[in-house]
């Protein structure tokens, strides 16, 4: 009889082989059946939103718009004759079918068998769910999604070309491209994997210390130095008058180890990714001090990306990956899909977390550890747009805290690393409507960030290393 212990499975610490013969418990068996059912349901939903459907609708819409450029006239025409009749009439004079076929044409894939790394956190939802839902398969790709222990390992496996693409923390491609913490190697952000979706979690013993001014001497964990978690934690405590390098300790802890370290008293809290904030509440060892959306609503966190070399050598493969991940992100953004997605990504092969924990994160209906049940629908979101102003903000914080020195060409670096133009182009090919612009302003803790003036913004902070 096989036995093993998994410290991150709350259902049954002592595992025994299931009656089905596989090396898992009966509880895990039920969860896997539930996940399989959810996967089948989501696959069914995705059939009406696959690449071919997007392409066909995009071509038809483009032709109608070209023939009737005025919105009012176009609406009257379609309202009078209906879409089917309209397209039949247009087809009598324009080659719709060949145009649709051309839109669906994909170049030959340079590489079909791929390895994509991921950390088991909800930030990677689009990248993960694309695997069981067959979005990679639909693009002709055979993808292995590889659960990875930590971000330093993700970085090293990308540098060593063991992974073809990966789940990144969004500042990581900037740091790697600049040679900060590693040899300089050009990397790119294709999409933002998630927005919001993080929290500051504190140990239960600190319920009476909700004011960050009282945190002097606290020990905090973040998942990596080059992370939004690190930058947002530093920003938050500095706004409260604490120097993050002198008044508190910040240490790097892999996300799956954060709850155990909180329980053991090795740290007082962490600004970390979900589901580990919610897992601390589930385990009754911590409470949610605040959601990071309360610091910057819509902030980026993780990203999907790869090396510039991979893109240059495998442009068609990269385009296929792009389509798969963007399609997954579009599905993940819909609230009606969140509970099913939680079932799909919770099993051992992916997050290995209780479904109820993952569901609370994705649906935004959750216990906060303080006796409250909260409803925050946008606690986690999956807006894929890699705004270049996001990159500029990250660079200001890397300079603020001494990770980069000297002059920084913010715009040049942002546009080289964050592939906004490619993202918009691929979204259009899928029949989606990408937003306008490249450098929107953001508001962080009440302070407006204008990407056109990064140096004055940086100079405005009282606490900084520069």
C-alpha positions in Angstrom: 0.0 0.0 0.0 1.5 3.3 -1.1 1.6 6.2 1.3 3.0 9.7 1.0 2.6 13.1 2.7 1.8 16.3 1.0 2.0 19.4 3.3 -0.1 21.5 0.9 -3.1 19.2 0.7 -5.6 20.1 3.4 -8.0 17.2 2.8 -6.0 14.3 4.1 -2.4 14.5 5.3 -1.9 10.7 5.2 -2.4 9.4 1.7 -3.3 5.9 0.7 -3.7 4.3 -2.7 -7.2 4.7 -4.1 -9.4 1.7 -5.0 -9.0 2.7 -8.7 -5.4 1.6 -8.4 -3.8 5.1 -8.8 -1.6 6.6 -6.2 -4.1 9.1 -4.7 -6.8 9.2 -2.1 -10.5 8.6 -2.7 -11.0 12.4 -2.0 -8.6 13.2 -4.8 -10.3 10.7 -7.0 -13.6 12.6 -6.5 -11.9 15.9 -7.2 -10.4 14.6 -10.4 -13.8 13.4 -11.6 -15.2 16.8 -10.7 -12.4 18.5 -12.6 -12.9 16.2 -15.6 -16.6 17.1 -15.7 -15.8 20.9 -15.4 -13.3 20.5 -18.2 -15.8 18.9 -20.5 -18.3 21.7 -19.7 -15.8 24.5 -20.4 -14.6 22.8 -23.6 -18.3 22.8 -24.8 -18.5 26.5 -24.0 -15.3 27.2 -25.9 -16.5 25.6 -29.1 -18.4 28.7 -30.0 -15.4 30.9 -29.3 -12.6 29.1 -31.0 -10.1 30.7 -33.4 -12.0 29.7 -36.6 -15.3 31.3 -35.3 -13.4 34.5 -34.3 -11.8 34.7 -37.7 -15.0 34.1 -39.6 -16.9 36.7 -37.6 -14.1 39.2 -37.9 -14.0 39.0 -41.7 -17.8 39.3 -42.0 -17.8 42.3 -39.6 -15.0 44.0 -41.5 -16.7 43.6 -44.8 -20.0 45.0 -43.5 -18.1 47.9 -41.9 -16.2 48.6 -45.1 -19.5 48.7 -47.2 -21.4 50.7 -44.6 -18.9 52.9 -42.7 -21.6 54.9 -41.0 -22.8 53.2 -37.8 -26.4 54.2 -38.1 -26.7 53.1 -41.8 -25.0 49.8 -41.0 -27.4 49.1 -38.1 -30.4 50.0 -40.3 -29.2 47.7 -43.1 -28.6 44.7 -40.8 -31.8 45.3 -38.9 -33.8 45.4 -42.1 -32.5 42.3 -43.8 -30.8 40.3 -41.0 -27.2 39.1 -40.9 -27.8 35.9 -43.0 -29.4 37.7 -45.9 -26.8 40.5 -45.6 -23.9 38.1 -45.9 -25.5 36.2 -48.8 -26.0 39.5 -50.7 -22.4 40.6 -50.0 -21.1 37.1 -51.0 -22.7 37.5 -54.4 -20.2 40.3 -55.2 -17.3 39.7 -52.7 -15.3 36.4 -52.1 -16.1 36.0 -48.4 -15.2 32.3 -48.2 -11.6 32.8 -49.6 -11.1 35.8 -47.3 -12.2 33.7 -44.3 -9.9 30.9 -45.4 -7.0 33.3 -45.7 -7.7 34.7 -42.2 -7.6 31.2 -40.8 -4.4 30.2 -42.6 -1.6 29.6 -40.2 2.1 29.3 -41.2 3.8 25.9 -40.6 4.8 25.5 -37.0 8.6 25.5 -36.6 8.3 23.6 -33.3 5.3 21.6 -32.0 6.5 20.0 -28.8 6.9 22.7 -26.2 7.6 22.9 -22.5 6.0 25.8 -20.6 6.9 26.5 -17.0 4.4 27.7 -14.3 4.3 28.3 -10.6 1.2 26.7 -9.0 -0.7 30.0 -8.3 -4.0 31.4 -9.6 -2.1 34.1 -11.5 -1.3 31.5 -14.1 -4.9 30.6 -14.7 -5.1 31.3 -18.5 -1.8 29.5 -19.2 -2.8 26.5 -17.0 -6.4 26.1 -18.2 -5.4 26.2 -21.8 -3.8 22.8 -21.3 -6.8 20.7 -20.1 -9.2 22.7 -22.3 -7.2 21.8 -25.4 -6.5 25.4 -26.5 -2.9 24.5 -27.3 -4.0 21.3 -29.1 -6.4 23.4 -31.3 -3.3 25.4 -32.5 -1.4 22.2 -33.4 0.8 22.4 -30.4 1.8 19.6 -28.1 2.4 21.4 -24.8 3.7 20.1 -21.5 3.0 22.6 -18.7 5.6 22.0 -16.0 5.0 22.8 -12.4 8.1 24.6 -11.1 9.3 25.2 -7.5 10.2 28.9 -7.6 10.9 31.9 -9.7 14.7 31.6 -9.7 14.3 28.2 -11.2 11.8 29.6 -13.8 14.5 32.2 -14.7 17.3 29.6 -14.9 15.3 27.2 -17.0 14.4 30.0 -19.5 18.1 31.1 -19.7 19.2 27.4 -20.2 16.5 27.0 -22.8 14.9 24.1 -20.9 11.5 25.9 -21.2 10.3 27.3 -24.5 8.0 29.8 -22.8 6.8 30.4 -19.3 4.7 32.0 -16.6 6.8 35.1 -15.5 6.4 37.6 -12.8 5.8 40.7 -15.1 9.0 42.5 -13.9 11.2 39.5 -14.6 11.6 39.9 -18.4 12.6 43.5 -17.7 15.2 42.5 -15.2 16.6 39.6 -17.3 16.7 41.8 -20.4 18.7 44.4 -18.4 21.0 41.8 -16.8 19.7 42.5 -13.3 20.3 39.4 -11.2 21.4 37.4 -14.2 23.3 37.6 -17.5 21.5 40.0 -19.9 19.2 38.0 -22.2 16.4 39.6 -24.2 13.0 38.5 -23.0 9.5 39.5 -23.9 6.1 39.8 -22.2 3.5 38.6 -24.6 0.5 39.0 -22.3 -0.3 39.9 -18.8 -1.6 36.7 -17.2 -3.5 38.4 -14.4 -4.4 41.7 -12.8 -5.1 42.2 -9.1 -5.2 38.7 -7.5 -2.7 39.4 -4.6 -3.1 40.3 -0.9 -1.2 41.2 2.2 -1.7 38.4 4.6 -0.8 38.8 8.3 -0.5 36.2 11.1 -3.5 35.9 13.4 -1.5 37.3 16.3 -1.4 40.7 14.5 -5.1 41.4 14.4 -4.5 44.4 16.6 -1.7 45.8 14.3 -3.6 46.8 11.2 -1.8 50.1 10.9 1.5 49.6 8.9 3.1 52.2 11.1 3.1 49.5 13.7 5.0 47.0 11.6 8.5 48.1 12.5 10.6 44.9 12.9 8.1 42.7 11.1 9.4 40.0 8.8 7.6 39.7 5.4 7.8 37.3 2.6 7.5 38.0 -1.2 7.9 35.5 -3.9 10.9 37.1 -5.7 12.8 40.4 -5.7 11.7 41.3 -9.3 8.0 41.0 -8.6 5.0 43.3 -8.2 4.6 41.8 -4.8 8.0 43.2 -3.7 7.4 46.6 -5.3 3.8 47.0 -3.9 4.8 46.0 -0.4 7.7 48.5 -0.5 5.4 51.1 -1.8 2.8 50.5 0.8 5.1 50.5 3.9 7.0 53.5 2.5 3.8 55.5 2.2 3.3 54.7 5.9 6.7 56.2 6.7 8.7 52.9 7.0 11.9 52.2 5.1 11.4 48.8 3.7 15.2 48.1 3.8 15.7 49.3 7.4 12.4 49.1 9.3 11.2 45.7 8.2 12.7 42.6 6.7 11.7 41.3 3.3 12.7 37.8 2.4 12.1 35.7 -0.7 9.9 32.6 0.0 8.4 30.4 -2.8 4.6 30.8 -2.7 3.8 27.2 -1.7 6.0 27.7 1.4 4.4 30.9 2.6 1.6 29.4 4.7 3.9 27.0 6.4 6.3 29.8 7.3 3.5 31.9 8.6 2.3 29.0 10.8 5.8 28.4 12.1 6.2 32.0 13.0 9.2 32.5 10.7 7.4 35.5 9.1 4.8 38.0 10.3 3.1 38.2 7.0 3.5 38.2 3.2 2.4 40.0 0.2 1.9 37.0 -2.0 -0.1 35.4 -4.8 -3.3 33.5 -4.4 -4.4 30.9 -3.6 -2.0 31.2 -0.7 -3.6 34.2 0.9 -6.9 32.4 1.0 -5.2 29.2 2.0 -3.9 31.0 5.2 -7.5 31.9 6.0 -8.6 28.3 5.2 -5.9 27.0 7.6 -6.9 29.6 10.2 -3.3 30.8 10.5 -3.7 34.2 8.9 -6.1 36.9 7.8 -6.4 39.2 4.8 -5.1 42.6 5.8 -5.9 44.1 2.3 -6.2 43.1 -1.3 -3.6 44.6 -3.6 -6.5 45.9 -5.8 -7.0 48.4 -2.9 -3.5 49.8 -3.6 -3.8 49.8 -7.4 -7.0 48.5 -9.0 -6.1 46.7 -12.2 -2.4 46.4 -11.4 -0.4 43.7 -13.4 1.1 40.8 -11.6 2.2 37.8 -13.7 2.8 37.5 -17.4 3.2 35.0 -20.2 6.4 35.4 -22.1 9.5 33.9 -23.7 12.9 34.9 -25.1 13.3 37.2 -28.0 15.4 34.4 -29.6 12.5 31.9 -29.4 10.2 34.4 -31.1 12.6 35.1 -33.9 13.3 31.4 -34.6 9.7 30.3 -34.2 7.4 33.1 -35.2 4.5 30.8 -36.3 4.8 28.7 -33.1 4.8 31.9 -31.0 1.7 33.1 -32.9 0.0 29.8 -32.1 0.9 30.1 -28.4 -0.4 33.7 -28.4 -3.8 32.6 -29.8 -4.1 29.8 -27.3 -3.3 32.0 -24.3 -5.4 34.9 -25.4 -8.4 32.7 -26.0 -8.0 31.2 -22.5 -7.7 34.7 -21.0 -11.0 35.8 -22.7 -12.7 32.8 -21.2 -11.2 33.4 -17.8 -12.4 37.0 -17.7 -16.1 35.9 -17.8 -17.5 35.6 -14.2 -19.9 32.7 -15.3 -16.8 30.5 -16.0 -14.9 31.0 -12.8 -16.4 28.2 -10.7 -15.8 25.7 -13.4 -12.3 27.0 -14.0 -11.6 26.5 -10.2 -12.5 22.9 -10.6 -10.3 22.5 -13.6 -7.1 24.0 -12.2 -7.4 22.8 -8.5 -6.2 19.2 -9.0 -2.8 17.9 -8.1 -1.4 18.3 -11.7 -1.9 22.0 -11.5 -2.5 24.0 -8.3 -3.0 21.0 -5.9 -5.3 23.1 -3.7 -8.8 22.6 -2.2 -11.3 23.6 -4.8 -13.1 25.8 -2.2 -10.0 27.9 -1.7 -9.4 28.4 -5.5 -13.1 29.1 -6.0 -13.2 31.8 -3.3 -10.3 33.6 -5.1 -11.7 33.4 -8.6 -15.3 34.2 -7.8 -14.4 36.9 -5.3 -16.8 35.5 -2.7 -14.5 34.8 0.3 -13.9 34.7 4.0 -11.3 37.2 5.1 -10.1 35.6 8.4 -11.6 38.4 10.4 -15.1 37.0 10.6 -16.4 38.6 7.4 -17.7 37.1 4.1 -16.8 39.5 1.4 -17.9 39.9 -2.2 -15.2 41.4 -4.5 -15.9 40.3 -8.1 -12.6 41.7 -9.4 -10.4 40.4 -6.7 -8.7 38.6 -9.5 -9.0 39.4 -13.2 -7.2 38.3 -16.4 -6.9 41.3 -18.6 -4.1 40.3 -21.0 -3.0 43.8 -22.3 0.7 44.3 -21.7 0.5 48.1 -21.4 3.9 49.7 -21.8 3.2 52.2 -19.1 3.1 49.2 -16.7 6.6 48.4 -17.7 7.7 52.1 -17.1 6.2 52.0 -13.6 8.1 48.8 -12.8 11.3 50.4 -14.0 10.7 53.4 -11.8 10.4 51.1 -8.8 13.5 49.1 -9.8 15.4 52.3 -9.9 13.8 53.6 -6.7 15.1 50.7 -4.7 18.5 50.4 -6.3 18.0 47.4 -8.5 19.0 49.4 -11.5 21.5 52.3 -11.5 22.1 55.4 -13.6 20.0 56.6 -16.5 17.1 54.5 -17.7 15.6 54.8 -21.2 12.1 53.9 -19.9 10.2 54.1 -23.2 12.8 52.2 -25.2 13.0 49.3 -22.7 9.2 49.2 -22.3 8.6 48.9 -26.0 11.3 46.4 -26.5 10.1 44.0 -23.8 6.3 44.5 -23.6 4.9 43.3 -26.9 1.8 45.5 -27.0 1.6 45.8 -30.8 1.7 42.0 -31.2 -0.9 41.5 -28.5 -3.3 43.9 -30.2 -2.7 42.3 -33.6 -3.4 38.8 -32.3 -6.5 40.0 -30.5 -7.8 41.4 -33.7 -7.1 38.2 -35.5 -9.3 36.4 -32.9 -12.2 38.8 -33.5 -11.5 40.6 -30.2 -11.5 44.4 -29.8 -8.2 45.6 -28.4 -8.1 48.9 -26.5 -6.6 52.0 -27.9 -3.3 53.6 -26.8 -0.1 52.3 -25.2 0.7 54.5 -22.2 -2.4 55.0 -20.0 -2.0 56.7 -16.6 -2.5 54.7 -13.4 -3.4 55.7 -9.9 -1.5 54.0 -7.1 -2.6 54.7 -3.5 -4.2 57.9 -4.7 -1.2 59.2 -6.6 -1.4 59.5 -10.4 1.5 57.9 -12.3 2.1 59.6 -15.7 4.4 57.3 -17.8 5.5 60.4 -19.8 7.3 61.8 -16.7 8.9 58.9 -14.9 11.8 60.8 -13.4 9.7 63.5 -11.7 7.5 60.7 -10.4 10.5 58.9 -9.0 11.9 62.1 -7.4 8.6 62.8 -5.7 9.1 59.9 -3.2 10.5 60.8 0.2 11.8 57.2 0.8 14.0 55.8 -1.9 17.5 54.5 -2.5 18.4 56.7 -5.5 
